[in-house]
């Protein structure tokens, strides 16, 4: 199911920005939400709790990982190799 259809344009922009840098406050500002005071932080937290937004972020991250050829197994193997 494509949850992107359930998102507002701002929510979709937030998900795309968050998937790039994992900073909720910055993603809120980039998506056009208010940047005054702590509202970006509060809004970011609220958006990350939204199932549709979270599913879109996960889909974007999965696409990026597939494009890079990164799998969980490969990541863990490389992490273990770096720790050795």
DORO-940647 format. One line per field, with one value per atom (N, C-alpha, C, O): atom name; residue in one letter; x, y, z. Coordinates in nm, 3 decimals. Each point is the difference from the previous one (the first is absolute). Layout:
N
atom	(CA ...)
type	(A ...)
X	(X ...)
Y	(Y ...)
Z	(Z ...)
This chain:
84
atom	(N CA C O N CA C O N CA C O N CA C O N CA C O N CA C O N CA C O N CA C O N CA C O N CA C O N CA C O N CA C O N CA C O N CA C O N CA C O N CA C O N CA C O N CA C O N CA C O N CA C O N CA C O N CA C O N CA C O N CA C O N CA C O N CA C O N CA C O N CA C O N CA C O N CA C O N CA C O N CA C O N CA C O N CA C O N CA C O N CA C O N CA C O N CA C O N CA C O N CA C O N CA C O N CA C O N CA C O N CA C O N CA C O N CA C O N CA C O N CA C O N CA C O N CA C O N CA C O N CA C O N CA C O N CA C O N CA C O N CA C O N CA C O N CA C O N CA C O N CA C O N CA C O N CA C O N CA C O N CA C O N CA C O N CA C O N CA C O N CA C O N CA C O N CA C O N CA C O N CA C O N CA C O N CA C O N CA C O N CA C O N CA C O N CA C O N CA C O N CA C O N CA C O N CA C O N CA C O N CA C O)
type	(X X X X X X X X X X X X X X X X X X X X X X X X X X X X X X X X X X X X X X X X X X X X X X X X X X X X X X X X X X X X X X X X X X X X X X X X X X X X X X X X X X X X X X X X X X X X X X X X X X X X X X X X X X X X X X X X X X X X X X X X X X X X X X X X X X X X X X X X X X X X X X X X X X X X X X X X X X X X X X X X X X X X X X X X X X X X X X X X X X X X X X X X X X X X X X X X X X X X X X X X X X X X X X X X X X X X X X X X X X X X X X X X X X X X X X X X X X X X X X X X X X X X X X X X X X X X X X X X X X X X X X X X X X X X X X X X X X X X X X X X X X X X X X X X X X X X X X X X X X X X X X X X X X X X X X X X X X X X X X X X X X X X X X X X X X X X X X X X)
X	(0.085 -0.085 0.088 0.097 -0.129 0.080 -0.054 -0.099 0.165 -0.046 0.033 -0.043 0.119 0.031 -0.129 -0.007 -0.093 -0.127 -0.073 -0.082 0.112 -0.064 0.069 -0.053 0.168 0.077 -0.033 -0.028 0.032 -0.011 0.133 0.100 -0.097 0.128 0.110 0.115 -0.150 0.101 0.049 0.120 -0.211 0.041 0.094 0.099 -0.131 0.085 0.138 0.101 -0.095 0.130 0.078 0.122 -0.194 0.065 0.063 0.116 -0.192 0.050 0.125 0.097 -0.100 0.116 0.121 0.111 -0.130 0.112 0.052 0.121 -0.211 0.042 0.077 0.099 -0.143 0.069 0.141 0.086 -0.061 0.133 0.096 0.115 -0.161 0.095 -0.041 0.078 -0.195 -0.048 0.004 0.032 -0.067 -0.011 -0.142 -0.033 -0.052 -0.142 -0.024 -0.085 0.157 -0.021 0.037 -0.073 0.187 0.044 -0.096 -0.033 -0.013 -0.094 -0.131 -0.060 0.016 -0.121 0.020 -0.086 0.198 0.026 0.010 -0.052 0.118 0.014 -0.135 -0.021 -0.071 -0.132 -0.096 -0.108 0.148 -0.083 -0.082 -0.086 0.113 -0.067 0.065 0.111 -0.179 0.049 0.135 0.021 0.068 0.134 0.016 0.111 -0.220 0.007 0.017 -0.069 0.162 0.019 0.018 0.076 -0.147 0.011 -0.103 -0.009 -0.070 -0.109 0.049 -0.066 0.183 0.052 0.033 -0.025 0.078 0.032 -0.127 -0.007 -0.091 -0.127 -0.071 -0.051 0.048 -0.066 0.072 -0.064 0.197 0.076 -0.030 -0.016 0.007 -0.033 -0.139 -0.021 -0.073 -0.137 -0.005 -0.069 0.142 0.001 0.063 -0.047 0.153 0.064 -0.089 0.023 -0.124 -0.094 -0.116 -0.079 0.069 -0.107 0.037 0.105 -0.189 0.030 0.024 0.093 -0.174 0.016 0.132 0.067 -0.028 0.127 0.115 0.094 -0.101 0.106 0.015 0.111 -0.222 0.006 0.063 0.074 -0.102 0.061 0.150 0.077 -0.035 0.143 0.068 0.106 -0.167 0.057 0.008 0.098 -0.199 0.003 0.112 0.069 -0.052 0.107 0.137 0.089 -0.073 0.128 0.027 0.114 -0.217 0.017 0.041 0.086 -0.146 0.036 0.144 0.074 -0.035 0.138 0.099 0.104 -0.136 0.088 0.012 0.109 -0.220 0.003 0.082 0.075 -0.090 0.077 0.150 0.081 -0.046 0.141 0.050 0.120 -0.211 0.037 0.029 0.076 -0.135 0.023 -0.110 -0.119 0.161 -0.094 0.036 0.111 -0.203 0.027 0.118 0.087 -0.084 0.109 0.134 0.099 -0.095 0.125 0.045 0.119 -0.212 0.033 0.060 0.104 -0.169 0.051 0.137 0.087 -0.068 0.130 0.110 0.110 -0.139 0.099 0.026 0.113 -0.216 0.016 0.087 0.086 -0.108 0.082 0.144 0.093 -0.074 0.135 0.072 0.120 -0.191 0.062 0.035 0.097 -0.175 0.025 0.116 0.058 -0.026 0.106 0.139 0.099)
Y	(-0.118 0.118 0.123 0.007 0.090 0.121 0.107 0.066 -0.049 0.099 0.142 0.095 -0.079 0.135 0.073 0.122 -0.195 0.061 0.056 0.090 -0.142 0.046 0.122 0.061 -0.023 0.109 0.133 0.006 0.099 0.134 0.032 -0.068 0.169 0.037 0.031 -0.037 0.104 0.030 -0.127 -0.015 -0.077 -0.126 -0.078 -0.058 0.057 -0.069 0.064 -0.071 0.205 0.069 -0.028 -0.018 0.014 -0.033 -0.139 -0.018 -0.080 -0.137 -0.008 -0.067 0.136 -0.001 0.063 -0.052 0.165 0.067 -0.084 -0.014 -0.042 -0.081 -0.124 -0.038 -0.024 -0.119 0.033 -0.088 0.213 0.040 0.023 -0.042 0.109 0.039 -0.035 0.024 -0.079 -0.046 0.109 -0.028 0.150 0.110 0.054 0.068 -0.099 0.033 0.151 0.046 0.030 0.145 0.062 0.083 -0.123 0.051 -0.043 0.080 -0.204 -0.049 0.080 0.027 0.010 0.082 0.135 0.046 0.017 0.131 -0.012 0.085 -0.190 -0.020 -0.029 0.034 -0.094 -0.032 0.119 -0.004 0.109 0.119 0.016 0.087 -0.171 0.017 0.116 0.040 0.014 0.114 -0.030 -0.108 0.205 -0.017 0.079 0.012 0.041 0.083 -0.084 -0.099 0.140 -0.063 -0.150 -0.050 -0.020 -0.146 -0.068 -0.123 0.199 -0.063 -0.099 -0.101 0.126 -0.095 -0.134 -0.106 0.112 -0.123 -0.075 -0.122 0.194 -0.061 -0.058 -0.112 0.188 -0.046 -0.122 -0.094 0.095 -0.114 -0.126 -0.108 0.121 -0.115 -0.052 -0.121 0.213 -0.040 -0.070 -0.101 0.154 -0.061 -0.139 -0.091 0.074 -0.132 -0.103 -0.120 0.165 -0.092 -0.037 -0.090 0.160 -0.025 -0.123 -0.002 -0.100 -0.126 0.019 -0.058 0.139 0.020 0.069 -0.035 0.133 0.070 -0.097 -0.006 -0.069 -0.095 -0.107 -0.037 -0.013 -0.100 0.059 -0.069 0.196 0.065 0.016 -0.022 0.059 0.012 -0.135 -0.009 -0.095 -0.134 -0.044 -0.063 0.096 -0.036 0.075 -0.057 0.185 0.078 -0.055 -0.010 -0.026 -0.056 -0.135 -0.030 -0.053 -0.131 0.016 -0.074 0.169 0.027 0.046 -0.045 0.135 0.050 -0.113 -0.009 -0.077 -0.111 -0.097 -0.049 0.022 -0.091 0.061 -0.070 0.201 0.066 -0.007 -0.006 0.006 -0.008 -0.144 -0.024 -0.071 -0.140 -0.037 -0.093 0.164 -0.025 -0.092 0.027 -0.134 -0.089 0.000 0.038 -0.082 -0.006 -0.094 0.030 -0.143 -0.097 0.061 -0.015 0.082 0.063 0.107 0.009 0.070 0.105 -0.060 0.047 -0.151 -0.063 -0.064 0.008 -0.072 -0.058 0.105 -0.020 0.131 0.108 0.064 0.038 -0.026 0.055 -0.091 0.048 -0.179 -0.095 0.005 -0.009 0.022 0.009 0.124 -0.005 0.115 0.124 -0.006 0.063 -0.139 -0.011 -0.094 0.006 -0.092 -0.100 0.060 -0.071)
Z	(0.000 0.000 0.000 0.076 -0.161 -0.013 0.092 -0.031 0.147 0.097 -0.041 0.066 -0.172 -0.045 -0.037 0.013 -0.059 -0.037 0.122 -0.014 0.132 0.123 0.059 0.094 -0.146 0.057 -0.067 -0.119 0.201 -0.057 -0.069 0.025 -0.109 -0.063 0.101 -0.021 0.131 0.103 0.067 0.026 0.003 0.061 -0.092 0.045 -0.174 -0.096 -0.007 -0.006 0.006 -0.002 0.128 -0.003 0.116 0.127 -0.008 0.038 -0.086 -0.008 -0.089 0.035 -0.147 -0.091 0.066 -0.011 0.077 0.067 0.115 0.017 0.063 0.115 -0.046 0.063 -0.170 -0.052 -0.045 -0.002 -0.034 -0.046 0.116 -0.006 0.112 0.106 0.142 0.093 -0.072 0.131 0.108 0.115 -0.154 0.095 -0.013 -0.097 0.196 -0.008 -0.004 -0.077 0.158 0.001 -0.134 -0.054 0.001 -0.129 -0.111 -0.088 0.093 -0.101 0.005 -0.104 0.224 0.012 -0.067 -0.075 0.102 -0.061 -0.151 -0.073 0.024 -0.143 -0.067 -0.116 0.190 -0.054 0.006 -0.059 0.130 0.006 0.127 0.008 0.092 0.128 0.074 -0.033 0.131 0.076 0.064 0.055 -0.063 0.056 0.130 0.051 0.002 0.120 0.125 0.020 0.063 0.130 -0.009 -0.083 0.168 0.005 -0.088 0.001 -0.076 -0.075 -0.104 -0.026 -0.035 -0.098 0.066 -0.057 0.177 0.074 0.038 -0.015 0.064 0.040 -0.122 0.004 -0.112 -0.122 -0.056 -0.046 0.049 -0.048 0.078 -0.058 0.188 0.085 -0.033 -0.008 -0.011 -0.034 -0.135 -0.016 -0.082 -0.133 0.002 -0.069 0.148 0.009 0.068 -0.015 0.088 0.064 -0.093 0.030 -0.143 -0.097 -0.083 -0.064 0.066 -0.067 -0.149 -0.055 -0.010 -0.145 -0.032 -0.098 0.179 -0.021 0.023 -0.080 0.188 0.033 -0.109 -0.036 -0.015 -0.107 -0.126 -0.071 0.042 -0.117 0.020 -0.094 0.213 0.030 -0.018 -0.062 0.115 -0.012 -0.146 -0.040 -0.039 -0.142 -0.073 -0.083 0.114 -0.061 0.038 -0.084 0.211 0.046 -0.063 -0.035 0.020 -0.063 -0.146 -0.049 -0.020 -0.139 -0.010 -0.087 0.176 -0.002 0.030 -0.065 0.161 0.033 -0.117 -0.030 -0.036 -0.116 -0.113 -0.068 0.047 -0.104 0.028 -0.093 0.220 0.038 0.013 0.016 -0.022 0.015 0.144 0.026 0.068 0.141 0.053 -0.016 0.078 0.068 0.148 0.038 0.044 0.144 0.027 0.083 -0.154 0.019 -0.039 0.072 -0.185 -0.045 0.099 0.033 0.014 0.096 0.127 0.048 0.005 0.122 -0.021 0.086 -0.202 -0.030 -0.006 0.054 -0.118 -0.010 0.135 0.030 0.051 0.134 0.086 0.074 -0.084 0.074 -0.049 0.081 -0.211 -0.054 0.047 0.026 -0.015 0.045 0.148 0.044 0.034 0.142 0.032 0.108 -0.202 0.025 -0.010 0.019)
